[in-house]
Amino acid sequence: MASFKKSLDSLKSTSQSATKGVTDTAVQAAQEAVQQVADSSKETANTAAQEASRQTHAAIGKAADKATDTIKEFGQKLETK
């Protein structure tokens, strides 16, 4: 009977160790997946910010060019008067 109990205790210990190993592996895999999503989100946000910055600079450049043209036209009108 003692031998049977010892075998059951050993089986229980082995099962608990295996369960812990599976749980640890699953937790690690989930953490890695979350990290990958976070990294991907950062990249997407950075790309969007860079594109917004590029478009803002382009719009400012166009506005500056338009303002320069308007000032030149105004100056030319003043010269002809």
Helices and strands as residue ranges (DSSP letters): H 2-80
